[in-house]
């Protein structure tokens, strides 16, 4: 007998692999960042100085750099044209900070060059937020009322979150490639530091792969529920 009556065992078949991947990705990211956060770069400048150097080298003098609280909360805001660095990066002269800062500058370059996947992701932000919440409600309302059309609409709306996660992948991978190119072009990486910075960037990229896997597993599980109900109603 299944010992957890409130948990669908089929749900675990869909969700568990993605959950394990997510836990591993988070562990790898924090472990890798922690390891190289303790290793000073040959460049020796803080994350802020590095960000300003890379932005100016890319001609992005109009992009400001701000400090935000938290750990690994670094991000580029394309609306405000601001690169925000976390406490763990802003004042750090580490190899880890070099990689993180260059990655966020990569996003700023994407914005300045109208990189299509980034534009698409920005357009999906409100759709994914609205669709994932409303879609969840409509889907289960459709199941309870046995209204297949309503459930299908809910599933379609909910799937926008998976689409957003999918579009995020090329955006993040491209930003990492731009990051390494920026660091090498400006000669901020000493001999032997490029593989270390790449390790930080690869660990960060895995978290986005895990995010997509989790979103997709939810969509597949909801699709399974919908098909199971349809099969049951036809019997």
N, C-alpha and C positions, 0 to 999 in steps of 0.2 A: 504493500500500500504506500502511495506517495505521502511522505510525512509532513508536507507543507501545503495544507488545503487551500490557502489563499494565494498560492503562487502556481501559475500554469506551468507544468514541466516543459511544454512545447516552447513557452516563452524563453526558458533558459537555453534551449537549443539554438534559438536565434540570437539571444542577447549575450550569452556567456563568452563566446569567443571575442566579440568586440569589446566587452568589458575587460577581459584579461589583457587584450592588446592595449587598451587605454591605461590600465594600471601600470603595465610595463613601460609605456611611452612616458608617463609622468615620472616614474622612477628614473628612467634613463635620462630624461631632461634635467631633473634636479641633481642627479649624481654627476652628470657631465658638466653642468654649469658650476656646481660646487667645486669640482676638481680643478677646473680652469679659472675659477674666480680667485683661487688661492695662488695662481701663477701669474706673476707680473709680466707684462709684454715688454719687448725691447723698446717699443715706441715710448712707453712710460707715461703717456698723457691720460687724463681722465676720460670717462665716457663722454662728458660734455664737450671737451676740447676735440676729441676724435669726431664727434658728430658734426661740430662746426667746420672742422677741416674737410670732412668728406662732402658735406652739403655745399660748401664754397667751391670745392673742386668740381662739383657737378653743376655749378652755376645756379644753385638754389639759395641765393642770398636772402630771399624773402621768407624762407622757412625758419621759424623760430624753434628753439630747443627749450623745453621746460622739464622741471623735475616733478614727479608724481610719487606719492607714497606707495609702499608695497614692494613685493618681491616678484620679479619677472612680470611686471605690469607694463612693460615697454610697448609702445605702439605709435603709429603715425596716424594723425587725424587729417584726412584729406579735405574735410570741410573747413577746418580752421587753419590748415596749412601749418600744423605744429607737430614736431617730433617730441614725444613725451618719454622720458627715461625714468625708470624706477630707481628707488634708493640704492638697490644693489648694483646699478649700472652707472648712474650719473657721475659719481665721484670715484669710480673704480678705474685703475690703470691696468686691469687684468686682460688676459687673452680672451676670457669669456665675454667681457664687456666689449672688446673689439668686435667680436662676432655678432653680438646682439645689436650693437649700434649700427654696424654696417648693414645688417638685415633691414632695420627700420629705415635707414637712408635709402635702401633699395626700393622700399615702398614709396618714398617721396619721389624718387626718379620715375617710378611707374606712373605716378599721378601726373608729373610734369610732362611725360611723353604720351599721355592718354592711352596707356596700356589697356587693351580691350578687355581682358579678363577682369582687371581691377574695376573698370567702369561697370561691367556686368555685375560684379559682386556688390558694388555700391547700390546699384539699382535693385538688387534682390534683398537688401537689408530689411526694408519695411515689409516686403512681401513675406519673407521667411518668418519674421517676428509675428506678424498677424496670422499667417497661415498655419503655423505650428500650434498656436493656442486655439484658434477657432476650429481648425481642422480636427484636432483631438476631440473637442466637444461634439462636433457634427458627426464624426465617425461613430462614436459610441452611442450617440443618440439614434443614429440610423440602425445600428445593430439591435439595440433594445426594442425599437419600434418595428424592426424588420423592414425598414425602408431602405432598400438596396441603393437607390439613387442617391439618397442623402448620405449614406455611408461612403459611396464612391466619391462624392464631392468632398467629404471630409478627408478621405485618404489623399485626394489630389492636393488639397490645401496643405495637409500635413507634410506631404512629400517635398514641399518647397524648402523645408529645412535641410533635407538631404541634397537637394539641388544646390543650395547655398554652400554646403560643405564640400560638394564636388567642385564647384567653381573656385572655391578657396584654394584648392590644391595647386593648380598652376600659378596662382598669384604668389603663394608662399614659396614654391620651388624656384620661381623666377627671381623673387627678391633675394633668395640665398645665392643664386648664381651671380646676380648683380653685386651682392655684397663682397664676394671673393674677388671679383674683377675690380671693384672700387679699391679694396685694400691693397691689391697688387699694383694697380695703376698709380696709386699715391705712395707706394713703397712704405706703407705703415706696418707691413708684416715682415718680420725678420726671417732669415732662412730657418726652415723647420717649423715655423708657426702656422703656416697655411693649413697643414693637415689637422692641427689642433682646433683652429677656427672652424674648419669644415666639420669637425666632429660635433662641435656645439650646434652648428646650423642643421646638421642632419638629425640630431636628437630633437631639435625643435620641430623639424618637418614631420617627424614621426607622430607627434601629438595631433597634427592636423589629419594625418591618415587615419589615426584612431578615431578622431571625431567624425569623420565621414563614415567609417565602419559602424559606429554606434548609430548614427542617423539612418543608415541604410538597413541595419538590422531591425529597427523599429518599423520601418516601412514594410519590410518583408513579413514581419509578424502580423501587422495589421492586415496585409493582403491575405495572409493565411487564414485569419479569422473571418474575413469577408467571404473567401472562397468556401470555407467550411460551412458557414451559415447558408450559403447559396446551395451547396450540395445537399445539406440537411433539409432545406425547404422543398427541394425537388423530389425527395424520396417519398 
